[in-house]
Amino acid sequence: MKAAVWHGQKDLRVEETELRELKDSEVKVKVAWAGICGSDLHEYEEGPVFVPTEKPDPLTGETTPLTMGHEFAGVVEEVGSEVKDYKPGDRVTINPTLTFGKKSEDLDPYFGFAFIGLSGDGGFAKFANVPEKNVYHLPDPLSLQDGALVEPTAVAVQAVKEAELLFGDTVAVFGAGPIGLLTIDAAKAAGASRIIALDLSKERLEKAKQMGATNVINSGEVNAVEAIKELEPEGVDVSFEVAGVGATFEQAVEVTTPRGTMVVVSIFASPIEWNPFQLTAKGITIKSSLAYTPTSFRQTIDLMARGQLKPQEVITDHIGLNDIVEKGFEELSNNKSQAKILVELSGEN
């Protein structure tokens, strides 16, 4: 079968691969749609970050080259002998988080983690073999294309939960890439009264409005801190750092009201220099958010099915697997008007 395989930095190849043998506790999924994530882009542009290159990952037992793709959904093709809750024909979405826990409720990334599609073979392929505990039924209101959006949306849901955002709180989101846009959607669903989106791209800021931002600021044209203070003189209750650069980290702290909360959601590709007295002087709580808990993943599916979360607007393009390098990864690297690009595998709905 054809798959998009990571061989090294800027070396992603669509090539023929063999699907490994299905384990007794696994489900074989015929992949319908898979999304290109910012984490995938980090591996392509700057990797290795998560991908195991020198020795096998302790959770997957795999090393590069490996098939990428951790945001995917599809139809069950086959099940192992120990699988109880799934059968061929079931529509499913995948929680790609792997941990050392034995049960589905143990899939908390903070206790040691790996990801299907980053630490082992994933969903940029016709088929993927996945542990049963990582598989979730997709309810009828959601299409398989929607299913490919569950994983990144769950990242945003977890970030908003970590912030302990209250109904009526004011919010600033630094970075209107895919996760930033989905954080806007989640903050809106959680009851934020004002959501300020900041980015350098006019196109992404327009997309932020579609996702629910009440105000947008082009931080390349105006002073971001001053612009926010004009809207919220005391600062916002919660800020989300989703850009992954030193400047936005400092700005997110600066615009947060005293005793407020700043949540780091982005992956920083390199260290930053920062004076923590900026934090001490305001009594701000800084939290970080990595992936999601199993509860948040399930809640995300339910919220999407009920229409309380509407991440579909984040999609900016659909491409085929053969075009994943030029029209996917390279496009995301060079065209900041792009947000979420979905890769069609079987294309089933």
Secondary structure, 3 states (H helix, E strand, C coil): CEEEEEEECCEEEEEECCCCCCCCCEEEEEEEEEECCHHHHHHHHHCCCCCCCCCCCCCCCCCCCEECCCEEEEEEEEECCCCCCCCCCCEEEECCEEECCCCHHHCCHHHCEEEECCCECCCCECEEEEEHHHEEECCCCCCHHHHCCHHHHHHHHHHHHHHCCCCCCEEEEECCCHHHHHHHHHHHHCCCCEEEEEECCHHHHHHHHHHCCCEEEECCCCCHHHHHHHHCCCCEEEEEECCCCHHHHHHHHHCEEEEEEEEECCCCCCCCCCCCHHHHCCCCEEEECCCCCHHHHHHHHHHHHCCCCCHHHHEEEEEEHHHHHHHHHHHHHHCCCCCEEEEECCCCC
